[in-house]
Amino acid sequence: MQVKLKQPLAIGKMYYGEMYVSPSLITTAYSNNLGLYLSEDPVIINEVFPDIGHLIAAKPQINDTTVIATDNKWYKVSGFFVADKAFEYLTVGNFFDDIHTKVTVFRNENVYSGGTRAYYYIDDIYVTETNITATVPNLGPDTTLCMGQSATLRVKNLPPTTYRWDDGSTALTRTVTKAGTYFVTATTGQYAVTDSIHITIEPPLHLPADTVLC
């Protein structure tokens, strides 16, 4: 789902965004990675028939990694982010591929459109500027490594901010050697801001056997 904002966001300002989601009555599975993505340009061009089935190559500023399985109840997805560009569009959805999306199937009925799918109601989408001074972690752009390489993820030492990685560690650095999506949350007082990075591992290159030609 996509909408144009009433006015562009101000570069360098911190914003708070939230929405409430609830599993639909026709859903056959629960999913995680529901998020809000702010962009300068629209990501869905064809309003009549969007590119259904194609992953939007975007990194949401706010993303919830919880598998949302709240029957008949609303679940709040929320977070803070700093506008590093004059964003004009807000898009709601799942911006991760199947491999990096957690799904819990609770029935295999062919309820709607065939197959096992996760459907959610979305309500009360809200984005507003704040006056908060909080630490915003920055893990950098998504990275591709070769087999055997490692990447060291770093955050700045800015007391009284504390950090927590997705594996529960609280160090300022984390070395990763496997493919996956890694998260760190910076907490300053009552405010928490999360950033993520996706690591891809290139498969090894296999050349054919030596060959002799006449």
C-alpha positions in Angstrom: 0.0 0.0 0.0 1.3 3.4 -0.9 0.4 7.0 -0.4 1.9 10.4 -1.1 2.5 12.4 2.0 0.9 15.8 2.6 4.4 17.4 2.5 8.0 16.2 2.1 9.8 15.2 5.3 12.6 17.6 6.5 16.1 16.2 6.1 17.9 15.6 9.4 14.7 15.6 11.5 13.7 12.6 13.6 10.2 11.1 12.9 8.0 8.6 14.6 5.8 6.2 12.6 3.3 3.6 13.6 0.5 1.5 12.3 -1.8 -1.2 13.7 -2.1 -4.6 12.1 -4.4 -7.6 12.7 -4.6 -11.0 10.9 -7.5 -11.2 8.5 -10.3 -13.7 8.9 -9.2 -15.4 5.7 -5.5 -15.7 6.5 -4.0 -19.2 6.6 -0.6 -18.1 8.0 1.1 -15.5 10.2 4.1 -13.5 9.0 6.8 -11.2 10.3 8.6 -8.2 8.6 5.7 -5.8 8.3 7.1 -2.4 7.9 6.9 1.2 6.7 9.2 2.5 3.9 9.7 6.2 3.2 11.0 7.2 -0.3 11.5 10.2 -2.5 9.7 8.5 -5.5 6.8 6.1 -5.6 7.7 2.4 -5.7 4.4 1.3 -7.2 4.0 2.9 -10.6 1.1 1.1 -12.2 -1.8 1.9 -10.0 -4.2 -0.3 -12.0 -2.2 -3.5 -11.7 1.0 -3.2 -9.6 3.8 -5.7 -10.1 2.3 -8.4 -7.9 4.8 -11.1 -7.1 7.9 -9.0 -7.5 9.9 -8.0 -4.5 10.3 -4.2 -3.9 14.0 -3.6 -3.5 13.8 -1.3 -0.5 15.0 -1.2 3.1 12.1 0.0 5.4 12.9 2.6 8.0 10.5 0.9 10.4 10.3 -2.9 10.4 8.8 -5.4 12.9 10.5 -8.8 13.1 7.8 -10.4 15.3 5.5 -13.0 13.7 2.2 -11.3 14.3 -0.3 -13.9 15.4 -2.8 -11.8 17.4 -6.2 -13.2 16.6 -8.9 -10.6 16.6 -6.5 -8.1 18.3 -4.5 -5.2 17.0 -0.7 -5.2 17.1 1.3 -1.9 16.9 4.2 -1.7 14.6 6.2 1.4 15.4 9.6 3.0 15.5 11.8 6.2 15.1 13.9 7.2 12.1 15.8 10.2 10.8 14.9 11.5 7.3 18.2 11.5 5.4 16.2 12.6 2.3 13.1 14.7 1.5 10.8 11.7 1.5 7.4 12.2 -0.1 5.9 8.7 -0.3 5.0 6.1 2.4 4.7 2.4 1.4 3.5 -0.3 3.8 4.3 -4.0 3.3 6.8 -6.8 3.6 10.1 -5.8 1.9 11.9 -9.1 2.5 12.1 -12.3 0.3 10.7 -15.6 1.4 14.1 -16.8 2.8 14.3 -13.9 5.2 10.6 -14.0 6.2 9.3 -16.1 9.1 5.9 -17.7 8.5 3.8 -19.8 10.9 1.2 -21.9 9.0 -1.8 -22.8 11.1 -4.2 -24.2 8.5 -3.7 -25.4 4.9 -7.2 -24.6 3.6 -7.5 -23.0 0.2 -9.3 -20.0 1.6 -8.6 -17.3 -1.0 -6.6 -17.1 -4.2 -5.2 -20.6 -3.5 -2.2 -21.6 -1.5 -1.1 -20.7 2.0 -0.9 -16.9 2.5 -0.8 -14.3 5.2 -3.4 -11.5 5.1 -3.5 -8.6 7.5 -5.8 -5.6 8.1 -3.9 -2.3 8.4 -5.3 0.7 10.3 -4.2 4.0 11.8 -1.0 4.6 9.8 0.7 7.6 11.4 4.0 9.5 10.7 4.9 12.7 12.6 8.0 14.8 13.3 9.4 14.7 16.9 11.6 16.9 19.0 13.6 13.9 20.3 17.4 13.8 20.5 18.2 10.1 20.3 21.0 8.0 19.0 20.3 6.6 15.5 22.5 3.6 14.7 23.9 3.2 11.2 25.2 -0.2 10.1 25.8 1.0 6.6 24.5 -0.4 3.3 23.8 -4.1 2.6 27.1 -6.0 1.9 28.2 -9.0 -0.1 31.1 -11.1 1.2 33.1 -13.9 -0.4 33.3 -17.3 1.2 35.5 -17.2 4.2 35.3 -13.4 4.7 33.8 -11.7 7.7 32.3 -8.2 8.3 32.6 -6.3 11.6 29.5 -4.2 12.3 30.1 -1.2 14.6 28.1 1.4 16.5 29.3 4.5 18.2 30.0 4.7 22.0 27.5 7.5 23.0 26.5 7.3 26.6 23.9 7.0 28.0 22.8 5.2 24.8 22.8 1.4 25.1 22.7 -1.1 22.3 21.3 -4.6 21.8 21.8 -6.8 18.8 19.3 -9.4 17.5 21.4 -12.2 19.2 21.0 -10.4 22.6 24.6 -9.1 22.8 25.3 -5.5 23.9 28.8 -4.9 22.6 29.8 -2.0 20.3 31.0 -4.3 17.6 29.8 -7.6 16.1 31.6 -9.8 13.7 29.5 -11.8 11.2 30.5 -14.6 8.9 27.1 -15.9 7.7 24.5 -14.6 5.3 21.4 -13.1 6.9 19.8 -9.9 8.2 21.3 -8.4 11.4 19.6 -5.8 13.6 20.8 -3.5 16.3 18.6 -1.3 18.6 19.9 1.9 20.2 18.1 2.9 23.4 18.4 6.4 24.7 16.1 6.9 27.7 12.6 5.7 26.7 13.3 5.9 22.9 14.6 3.0 20.8 15.8 3.2 17.2 16.7 0.1 15.2 18.9 -0.3 12.1 19.5 -3.4 10.0 21.9 -4.7 7.4 21.6 -7.7 5.1 24.7 -9.8 4.4 25.0 -11.9 1.3 27.6 -14.6 0.8 28.8 -15.1 -2.8 29.0 -18.8 -3.8 32.5 -20.1 -4.7 33.5 -19.9 -8.3 33.9 -23.4 -10.0 36.0 -23.4 -13.2 35.8 -26.4 -15.6 38.5 -29.0 -15.7 41.8 -28.3 -17.5 41.5 -28.8 -21.3 44.0 -29.5 -24.1 43.2 -28.3 -27.6 44.9 -29.1 -30.9 
